[in-house]
Amino acid sequence: MANDHYFSASPSSENRERQVHVTLAGRPLTLSTAAGVFSPDGIDRGTKVLLGSVPPPAAEGALLDVGCGWGPIAITMALESPDAQVWGVDVNERVLGLAERNASAAGLTNVTVGLPDDVPGDLRFRTIWSNPPIRVGKDELHAILLTWIPRLEVGGDAWLVVSKDLGGDSLQRWLRDTLGGGFQVSRASTDKGFRVIRVRREAE
């Protein structure tokens, strides 16, 4: 179990499902979590900061939650934008099952969760929200972000929450230097030791 992380594809730890009571988009919900997933006891601080600081997602089109876990970000996006199609991607098979069931428990029909390869390759996104998996390591994190952020539509925004102590400022600089002139990268807010980074696609 020492090597069983929330970003493991198939956690080996005992499932140990539990119920958590949360409020998403103003709606009280009872959702399921389990051992071997990120933040099994409820919504983590970073996600709370993100959800409390970003503007509403695009009302229509495709929206994306990168590293969806058991689903709080994707579910919030779907509740706030019922006419949009929300995608949640993760590599942890356990959380994908939880996220799918939690979306159903919230009464949602506009959420699709799956592995990254399950997302159609030509799909572009109007809004991306993410509490990215910083602890996978810098190279893997950079690869994840370079997979998804370039798939923003022109005029679309990605909003990322990253702890200052885990490299939020350096990640902002890296995004600015790496993405190039078609993107505007800025710090949208700081709260409770977390940076909320905004990446806006301005041109192809």
N, C-alpha and C positions, 0 to 999 in steps of 0.2 A: 504493500500500500504506500510505501514511501515515495514511489514514482507515479502515483495515481493523482493526476492533476485535473483541474476543471477543463483544461484544454486537451486532455487525453481523448482519443477517438472512442475508445470503449473502456470506461472506468471499470476497474476490477473490484472496487469496494462494494460492500453490500448496499443495495438500493436505498433502503430505509426512507421511503417516501413520507412526507409530512405536509400538512396544510399550513398556509400562511395567509393572514388577512392583510390586504393592502388596499390602497386607494389609488386608482389610475384614471387620469383625465376626469377627476371628480367623482368617479364611481367606485364604491366599496366592492371588493371582490374577494372571494376565497379561492386561492390557486394552489397548485401542487408544486413542491420542490422535492429534492432528494439528496442523499449523500453523493459525493463525487461530482457536484456541479458548483458553479460559482455562486457565492452568496446564498446558501440554502436556507438561511433563517429569515430572509426578507430582502427588501430592496437595499442595496449597498449605498454608501454615501455618495460615491461618484455618480451613480445613475440618478440619485435624487437631485444632485446638483444639475445634471444635464436636463432632466425633465422640468426642473424649476426655472430654467433660464432660457431655454430656446423658444423661438416663436413657433406658432403652429406649423405643422408640416404642410406641404402642398395639398390642396383639396382633392386633386385628381392625379391620375398617372400612377407610375410605379415608385414606391418608397422602399427604403432598405434599412434594416438593422443589421449591422455587422457584428458578429459575436453575440447572437441573440439570447444565449442562455435559456432560462425557463420562460422568457418572453415578456418581461415588463415593458421594455422599450417598444417592441413591435406591437404589443397590445395597445399601448398608449397611442401610437401613431394611427392604428386602425380605428380606435374609438374617436379620435379627433378628426379623422378624414375617412368617413364611411364610404365615400365614393372612389377612394383610391385603392390600389392593390398593394398590399404590404408584403414584403419578403423579409424573412428572418433567416440568416445563415449562421451555421456553427459547425464545428467538426466533431463535437461531442454527441454521440448518438443518444445518450440518455436524455440530454436536455432537449433534443429535437422532439422526442416523444412527449415530454412535459409541455413544451411550448405549444405543440399542436393541441393537446388536451386543454391547456389553459385558455387558448384562443376560443375553443369551443365553449368552455365554461363561461367565458365572457359574452357569449352569444354572437361571436364574430364569424363572418363568412368571407371576409376579405383579407385573410392572412394565409400565406403559404410559407412553411418552414422547411428547410432542407440543408443538405450539404452544399458547399459553394458550387460544385459541378452541376447541381440540379437547376441552377438559374440559367435561363436561356442566354446564350452568349451575346445576342444582339440587343438585349434589354438595356435601356438607359433609365436613369433614376432622376426624379425631380428633387428628392430630399433623401439624405442619408443621415441617420443618427447612429452613434456608436459610443459605447464604453469599451474601447478596444482592449484586447488581451495583452497588456503590457508585458506580463511575465513570460510570454513565449520567447522572449529575447528580441534584441533589436533587429537582426536581419529578418527574422520571420515576421515581425510586426511591420517592418517596412514593405515586405512583399505583400502582405495582406492589404495594406493601405493603397499600394500601387495597383493592386488588382481591381479595387472598387472605386476609388475616388475618380479616376479617369473616365468612369462610366456615368458620371453626372451629365445630365442635359445642360446645354448652355443656359445660364440663368439659374441653375440649380445650386443647392448648398449642401455641404456636409458639415455636421456639427459633431465634434469629438470631445470627450471629457477625459482628461489625463491628470493624474496627481502631479503637482509641482515636484514633489520629492522623487517621483519615478520618471522624471525627464520631460515634463510637459513643455518647458521652455525650449529645450533642445529639439523636441519633436516638431514644434512650430517652425523653428528655423530650418529644419531638414525639409519639411513640406514646402516651405517657400522656395528654397534653393533647388529642390528636385522637380517640382511640378512645372515650373516655368511660367512664361508670361500669360498663358491662357487662364491662369488661376490667381485669385487674390486670397492670401492667407492672413488671418488676423486673430488676435485674442479677443473673443467676444466678452468674456467675463472671468472673474476670479472669485471663488467662494470656497471656504472651508479647506483651503490648501489645494484646490483643484483648479485647473485651467480649462476653460471651454474654448476650443479652437474652431473657428469658422473657416471653411474653404469654399469659396464661391467660384463656379466656373463661368468665366466671362467670354470665352471664345474657344473655338475648336483648336 
